């Protein structure tokens, strides 16, 4: 993908990238979120169209992008507070050709 196309992709509203922004109904499988305290890595799924993309985000990545911030907040809490932005980053990488699972880096956020 050329640079101009990726810039346009970054400016798409989350809904246009196929990210499900509504609350799940009783008929939808729940979104999976698992935080491993030993490694500091959060594994989660993002609904993208009719598929679910698995993604990984680490404490180190979050801290590299946003600084230490509130040390009392777990990565899972930070994810839940910033879910639209993080899910959009996963969708952007996936649409740009990243294979499943998607590993988020500081520059993706």
C-alpha positions as CSV (number, residue, x, y, z in Angstrom):
1,X,0.0,0.0,0.0
2,X,1.4,3.4,-0.9
3,X,1.8,6.2,1.5
4,X,-1.2,8.2,0.2
5,X,-3.5,5.3,0.6
6,X,-2.3,4.7,4.2
7,X,-2.9,8.3,5.1
8,X,-6.5,8.1,3.7
9,X,-7.0,4.9,5.7
10,X,-5.9,6.5,8.9
11,X,-8.5,9.2,8.4
12,X,-11.4,6.8,7.9
13,X,-14.0,6.7,10.7
14,X,-13.8,3.5,12.7
15,X,-17.2,2.3,11.3
16,X,-16.0,2.6,7.7
17,X,-13.0,0.3,8.5
18,X,-15.5,-2.4,9.4
19,X,-14.9,-2.2,13.2
20,X,-18.0,-3.2,15.2
21,X,-18.6,-0.2,17.5
22,X,-22.0,-1.3,18.9
23,X,-22.5,-3.3,22.0
24,X,-22.7,-7.1,21.4
25,X,-26.2,-8.7,21.4
26,X,-27.0,-11.9,23.1
27,X,-26.5,-13.7,19.7
28,X,-22.9,-12.5,19.3
29,X,-19.9,-14.3,20.8
30,X,-18.3,-12.1,23.5
31,X,-15.1,-10.3,22.7
32,X,-12.1,-12.2,24.2
33,X,-9.7,-10.3,26.4
34,X,-6.9,-12.0,28.3
35,X,-4.2,-10.1,30.3
36,X,-1.1,-12.1,31.2
37,X,0.4,-10.3,34.3
38,X,3.7,-12.2,34.0
39,X,4.4,-11.0,30.5
40,X,2.4,-7.7,30.6
41,X,0.7,-8.6,27.3
42,X,-3.0,-8.2,26.6
43,X,-4.6,-10.5,24.0
44,X,-7.9,-9.4,22.6
45,X,-10.1,-9.9,19.6
46,X,-11.6,-7.2,17.4
47,X,-14.7,-7.8,15.2
48,X,-13.8,-6.8,11.7
49,X,-16.6,-7.4,9.2
50,X,-17.7,-11.0,9.7
51,X,-14.4,-12.1,11.2
52,X,-12.6,-11.6,14.5
53,X,-9.0,-10.5,14.4
54,X,-6.8,-11.5,17.4
55,X,-4.4,-8.7,18.5
56,X,-1.7,-8.2,21.1
57,X,-0.8,-5.1,23.0
58,X,2.0,-5.0,25.7
59,X,2.5,-2.7,28.6
60,X,5.9,-1.7,27.1
61,X,4.2,-0.6,23.8
62,X,1.6,1.4,25.7
63,X,4.2,3.1,27.9
64,X,6.5,3.8,24.9
65,X,3.6,5.6,23.2
66,X,1.8,7.3,26.1
67,X,4.4,7.4,28.9
68,X,4.0,5.8,32.3
69,X,0.7,7.6,33.1
70,X,-1.4,6.1,35.9
71,X,0.5,3.1,37.3
72,X,-2.6,2.0,39.1
73,X,-4.5,1.3,35.9
74,X,-4.0,-2.2,34.4
75,X,-3.5,-2.6,30.7
76,X,-7.0,-4.2,30.5
77,X,-8.5,-1.1,32.1
78,X,-6.6,1.2,29.7
79,X,-7.8,-0.9,26.8
80,X,-11.4,-0.7,27.9
81,X,-11.0,3.1,28.4
82,X,-9.4,3.5,24.9
83,X,-11.1,0.7,23.0
84,X,-12.3,2.6,20.0
85,X,-8.8,4.0,19.3
86,X,-7.0,0.6,19.9
87,X,-9.6,-1.4,17.9
88,X,-9.2,1.2,15.0
89,X,-5.4,0.7,15.1
90,X,-5.9,-3.1,14.8
91,X,-8.4,-2.6,11.9
92,X,-6.0,-0.2,10.1
93,X,-3.2,-2.7,10.3
94,X,-5.4,-5.6,9.2
95,X,-6.8,-3.7,6.3
96,X,-3.3,-2.7,5.3
97,X,-2.3,-6.4,5.0
98,X,-1.2,-7.5,8.5
99,X,-1.8,-11.1,9.1
100,X,-3.8,-12.5,12.0
101,X,-2.7,-12.1,14.9
102,X,-2.0,-8.4,14.8
103,X,0.8,-7.1,17.1
104,X,0.4,-3.5,17.9
105,X,3.5,-1.3,18.1
106,X,3.8,2.2,19.6
107,X,3.6,3.9,16.2
108,X,0.3,2.1,15.5
109,X,-1.4,3.9,18.4
